[in-house]
Structure formats: structure tokens, C-alpha cells
Amino acid sequence: MRYAALASDYDGTLAKDGVVAPETLEALDRLRHSGRRLVLVTGRELPDLESVFPRIDIFDCVVAENGAVLYWPPVHRKRVLAGAPNALFVSTLQQRGVQPLRVGDSIVATVRPNEDVILEVIRDLGLELQIVFNKGSVMVLPPGVNKESGLSAVLADWGLSGLDVVGVGDAENDRALLRYCGFSAAVANALPDVKKTADLTTQGSHGAGVVELIEMILKDDLPKRTGAVP
């Protein structure tokens, strides 16, 4: 077996409008029964994810909050990899009228164009924080926290590396994940720059593209990446 795991983004990749199709779930189940592991890598907070995706249990591990939180559904174990949001930062955003505003274990999330206010508050408070975009979403996290860092922490527990993983995604915050994996795919609806990052662009969009990728893995385990992605 060339690849030991599949790491997939949720929104825009597995899910369309927040919903995962039954045929996508069936393909994930077949891949898992082939002896490979499944990792869900998402910008969502865990409670939010569980509210829209009842089959979180199909995954061996979930990397949530864009790399800041790990959760193992089979054993109900959670690990937070980064610090909690700065309370003054959050309260200042609330005072400035930033809406919607979600606060997780480490992430602070909103939507565009609130990034302008966020940058001002970060500057005024002298904080060391990074802003990560995911299409229309805006996420604020500690420096160095991304989907690659979260996935690498999971793989370390399993004795695996990024070279052992196939990654798939669709948006800006997936690029670090795709570059880290031994083989990467962008679904057909992915942003153009994400398609340039990936080794392969599927013909199908959203979950249909993931099913297509899974069929390729089960058929011939995909080729090794031949060179660095520009």
C-alpha cells in the first residue's frame, strides 16, 4: 500500500452546502475498510461540524479549527494544539460590531470584509496573530497554525508522514495541506490557485470528486509525486 491515509477538507470538498452525499459516505467507508485511515481537516469548530455532519464517526481523526484542534471520534478524545483566543481581542471585535463572530478553542472566525477591522484591532492591541482566508470566511489563529501543522501532529501519533497521505481540498486554506501530502488533489470546483497547487484536479465537483479520487486510490494507489509543486 503506497498511501496509508486520506486527508480531506469538508466544506466545498466532501460537502456541498454543508451536506455530504450518501455515495460519498459509502466511498469513504470502502476506503477505510481497505485498511487506510481517514482524516477530516476543516476550518470549522467541532460543535459546528457535529451539528451539520452526523457521520463524524467515519473518520479516524478530525483536525478542526484549521489545525488548532484534534479530535479522535472512536475514543472521544480531544487535544487542543494552540492557545485560547485573546479575551481583549474578542471583546474589542464585539465592540466594533464584527458579525458574525465565532470563537472556538483557538480560532476566531467571521466573514469578509471584516478582515479590515480585524487587522486594525490586531495592530492596535499589538497581537501576534495570523489571518487565514477560506473563500468568504476569515479565520484568525496563532502564528504557524494551519492544516499542515494539525495533520502532522496526527500523523506523528500514527508513525506516518505527509508522504503517506493523499490530500484533497478546494480553497486557500487547503494549500498548506496539499503541499504537505505525498499526493494531492483539487476537486473540480476548487479555486484556480488550489488547482495549480494540486497534482490532480478531479472531473467531479465536491463529494463526487472525492469519490473519483477514492476510486483511483483503490484501483492503483496513485503515483508518487514526481516533483515539487511550484
N, C-alpha and C positions, 0 to 999 in steps of 0.2 A: 504494500500500500504506500503510494508516494505521498499522499496528503492525509493527515490524521484528523483534520477538523475543518469545518466551515464556519466562518465568522461573517454574519450578515447584519447589515443595518435594518431598522424596522420601517419607519415612515418613508414612503416613496420607493422602497425596495421590496421587502416582504409584503408590506401593507399598502393598499390603495385607499385613501380617505380613512385611514386608521384601521382598516379591516383586512384580515388575512383570509384569502380564499381557501375553501376546503381542499382543493387539489394541491395547493402549496403546502398545506399542513401534511398531506399524505406523502408528498415527495420528501419533506424533511424527516418524516418518520422512517421512510425507506433508507435514507442516508444514515440515520442513526443506527438502524438495525444492520447496516453494513459494517459496523464496528467503528465508525467515525464519530467524533464529538461535534456538538452544535453549540455555538456561542452567539448570543444575540447582543449586538453592540449598538446602543441607542443614546440619543441625547435626552430622552425622557427620564423623569424621575420614576422610581419604582411604583409608587401608588398610582400614578397616572398611567403607566404602562399596564399594570394589572387591571385597571378599570376598563381598558379598551381591548385587551388581549388575554382572554381566559386560559389560553393554552401555553402559558409561560413555562409550564412543567415539561414541555417537549425539549427544552434546552438544558444542556448540562450546566451552563453558567450564563448569566446576564451581566454585561458591562453596561451600567446605566450612567446617567448624568455625564455623558460624553467622556467617560473614562474615570470618573471620580468614585464610582461605587460599584462593587462586585456583589452579585447575589447568586447563590447556588440553589436553585429550586428543589433538587432532590433531597437536600438536607436542611433547607430553610435557613441557610447561613448567609449572613451579610457582612461585608467588610467595606469600610469607608477609607479610601486611599488619600484623601485630601482634607484640608481644614474646612471648618464650617464658614459660611458666609459672614463677612464683617457686618455686625449689627448696625453700626452707624451708616454704612454704605446702603444697606437695605432701607433703613428708616428715611434716609435722605432721598432715595429714589421714590419712596412712597409720598414724601412731602412734595416732591417735584411733579407728582401726578403721573408717574410711569405706570401705564396699564396696557395689557395685563401684566402682572408681575408674579412669577412663581419662584419660590425659594425651596431648594432641596437640602440634602445633607451638605453639599458643597456648591452646587450650581445656583445661579440666579438667572432666570430666563424671562425674556419678553419677546417683542416682535419689532421689526423695522417700522418706522425710522427712529425708534427710541435709542439707537446707538449713540446719537449725538449727545443726548442728555447723559447717558452712561459715561461717555468719555469725559465729559465735563466734571462729573462727580468723582470719577477716579482721579482725575488731575487735581481737583480742589482738595480732596482728602489725602492725597499723596500715597495712594494704594498701589500695590504691585499686583495687578490683575490682567488677565487677557480676555479679549472679546473674540468669540468664535461664531461664525455665521453658518446657518443651515437653511438655505433658501430664504424664506421670510422670517425665520426665527433668529433671535440674538441671544447667545449664551455667554455668561461671564463666569470664569473659572480661575483658579490659581494658575500661575505660570507652569508650563510643562505638562499640564493635564490634558490628554486628548485620547482618542480611541486607540491609538497605538500603545500608549502607556498603560491603559487599562487592560487591553488584551495581553500585553506582555506579562503583566502580573498574574493573569490566569494561567498562561502557558507555563510560567515558571513553576507553578504548583503541580503541573502535569508532566514536567520534564520535557516540554516541547519548545520549539522556537517558531518565529514567524514563518520560516521556510517550510514548516509542516502544515501550513494553513492556506486555504483558499478564502479570499475575502471578496465581498460583494457590497456595492453601495450605489448612491445616486447623487450625493450633494457635497458641498465644500468640506464639511467636517468629516467626510469619509476618505479624503485623500491621504491622510496620515495612515489610516488603516490599510488602504490598498497598497501603498508603497511598502508597508511592513511585511505584507503576506508574500508567501512563496509564489502564489499565482493570484491575480486579481481580475475581477470582472465588474463592469458597469452595466446596469440594466438599461434598456433602450431609452427610457425616459430620463436618464441621468443628464446632468449639466454637461455642456461640451468639454469643459476643462477636466471633469472627472473621467470622461471617456478617454481623453488623452493620457490620463494617469494610468488607466487600466490596461492589462494585457489583452482583454477581450471585452467587446460590447455585445450583449445578447440581442437577439432579434425581438424577443418578447419584452414587454414593459412590466414593471412592478413584479408581483409574485410569479407571473408567467415566465419572466426572465430568470428568476431563481430556480424554477422548475427545470428550465432548459439547462442551466448550469449544473444542477444536480444530476441530470441525465448524463451529461458529459463526464462528470466525476465517476459515476457508477460504471460507465461504459469503458473508459480507458485511463481514468485517473488524471487526465490533463497533462500537458508537458510541463517541464520545469521552465521557469522564466529564463530566457536566454541572455538578458542584459538589463542594465539599469533603466528605469523609466525616466525620461528627461523631465 
